[in-house]
Amino acid sequence: MRQQSTHLLEGSNLSCVRDDRILFEQLNFKLPAGHTLLLEGKNGSGKTSLLRILCGFREPDDGQVLWCGEVIEDSQYHADMAYVGHLDGVKKELTVLENLKVSLALGQPGTYSIQQALVKVHLSGYDDTLVQALSAGQKRRLSLARLLITHNVLWILDEPFTSLDKQGIALIETLMTEHCANGGCIVLTSHHDIDLPDVSVQRIHLS
């Protein structure tokens, strides 16, 4: 994974307006390698809107998003970024293995092989199981396994702990810590108070 001595992700004077209501304005942050940015706030405060801007799904009403000092449209940002949203993003008609093979075909190989990733997220032995037969927590862990098999410096996660029990939450926190230790960075929203003692966590509270 690529190491950076300067900031990887930067938001400069970001503003977002929805239905003539200002969700946030003049928002600034700088996220170095190895750091995590936690977005906090009530429902409707603009957390998901900010994530959509950071993903490039919508334009900010003012300001810009930079990746390694370049505007994201002019950089290899989308090749370096992976997004996991509220929906699991997996095909229920395919098996666990088939879903991961599709993800791998669309990206660059990451730290783990498919089998190693399945072991890591406690889905070993489910290779030929149709996704529609998995529990909600298993589907969530499968969606996060995609992050392990593809090379992405930045993880953008919208409520990644949804449908997970305490063990599942601890597992994801371990994966996040490992990712940051390897020079990656993470932006996430969560109603769960994350426990990452070995990671520098910045917080932005939207209200």
N, C-alpha and C positions, 0 to 999 in steps of 0.2 A: 504494500500500500504506500502511496506517495506521501512523503513527509513535507511539511511546509513550515518555514520559520515565521511566516507572516500570517495574517488572517486569511482564512479560506472563504468564509461567507460573510458578506457585509450588507446590511440594510441601511440605506442613506436617505433620510428625510421621507420615509414612506408614509403615504396617506391613503386611506380607503374610505369611500363614501358608498353607502347602500341605501336606496330608497330615500334619498335626500338627507340621510342621517350620517354624520361623521362617526365612523367606528374608531378610527385612530388617525393621528396626523403627526408629522415631524418625528416619526419613530426611527431611532438609530440603534444599531447594534453591530458588534464585530465579533465573529466567532472563529477562534483559532483552532488548529488541529488539536484533537484530544479533548475538546470541550463539548458540553451539551447545553442547549438553550431550551428551557422549559417555558412554554407559554401558558399563563394562567388567566382565569377570568370566568365570569358566569356565561351561561349559554346566551348567544347573541352578542357577545362583547367583541367579536371579530377574530377569534382564534383561528377558525377554519378559513376565513377569508384571507388572513395573513399567510396561512400555509399554502393556499391556492396561488397567492402572489409569489411566494418563494419557489413553488414548483413551476412557475411560468404558465399556469393555467389561465390566469387573468392578469391584466396590466394594473399596476398601482395607479391611483388617481394622481399621485405626485411622487417624486423620488425614484430611486432605482435600486435594483438588487445586483450586487457584484459577486463574482466568483473568481478568486485568485487575482483580484484587482481589475477584472474585466466585466463589463455588463454581460449578464448571463446569455443574452441572445448572440453575443459575439465570442463566446467561449465554448469549451467542451463540457459545459455544466451538466447538460442532460445525460451525458454519458457517465458522469461521475455521481449522479444523484439517483436515489431509489425512494419511492413513495409507497407507504402503506396507509390506506385510508380507513374510514369507518367500515366499509365493506371489505371482505377478506380478499377479493380479487382473484378467486380461484374458480375453476370450472367444475361444477358439481357432477357433470356427466363424465368427467375424466377421472382416472385413478390418481392417487397421491403421486406416484412416480411420473405419470404422464404430465401432470401439472408442472412438476419441477423441471422436466425435460423441456417443456415449452418455454419456461422462464429462462433456462440456461441458453436456449437457442436464440433468445432475443437480446442477451447481454454477453459480457465477457466473463470467463471463469473466475470465480472468487477463491476464497481461502479454503473452503470445504468442498469435497465431492458431494454428490447427491446423497449417497449412503451415509457419509459422515454427518451431513446436516440433519438427516432423519434421526440419527442417534442423538445428536445434540438437542433436538427439540422433542425427544421422547416419542417419536413416531416410527421407530425401527420396527419392521415387520408389517407395516401398513402399506407397503409398496403398491400392491394390487387392489387395495380397497378403494371403492368409489368414494369420492369426496362427499356425496350426498348421504353416505352412511356414517360420516364422522360426527362427533359432538361439536357443539359451538366452540368449545375450547380447543379441540383438536384442529378445527378449521383455522382458528386464529394462529395456532402454532405453525401450521403449514404455510400460511401466508408470510410469516416471519422467517421461515426456513429459506424462502426465496432470497432474503438478504444475505444469507451465508454462502450461497452457491454462485452468486454473481459479484463482480468487482464494483463496488460503489463506495466512494469516500464519504459522501453525505447521506445519512438516513433521515428522511422526513416522515414522522410517524404521528398519525392522528388517532389519539386514544388507543395506543397499542395494547393496553392491558384489558380491554373489553373482553368479556366472556372467560377470563382466566381466573383460576383459583390462586391461592397463596403460593403454591409450588410453581404454577405457571408464571406468576408475576416475578418470583425470585429468579426463575430461569431467564426471562427476558432481561431483567436487570443485569444478570451475569453476562449475557451476550452484548448488551450495550457497553458495559465496562470493558469487555474484551475489545470491542470495536474501537473505542476511544484510545485504549492503550496501544493499539496498532496504528494510531495516527489519523483515525477517522473522526468525524464529528456528527452530532445528532441534533435535530430540532424536533420537539414533540409537544403535543398537548396531552394533558392527563388530569383526571380528577383524582387520581391516586398519587399520594405523596411518594415520589420516587426515592429509592435508597441506593445512592451511588457514592459511597464514601471515598472511593479512589479517583473520582472524576470531578473536575471543576465544572460546576453547574451554574450558569447564568439564568436569571429569571426575569421575564417581562410580564407584568400584570396589566391586562387590558380591562378597562372599565368604561 
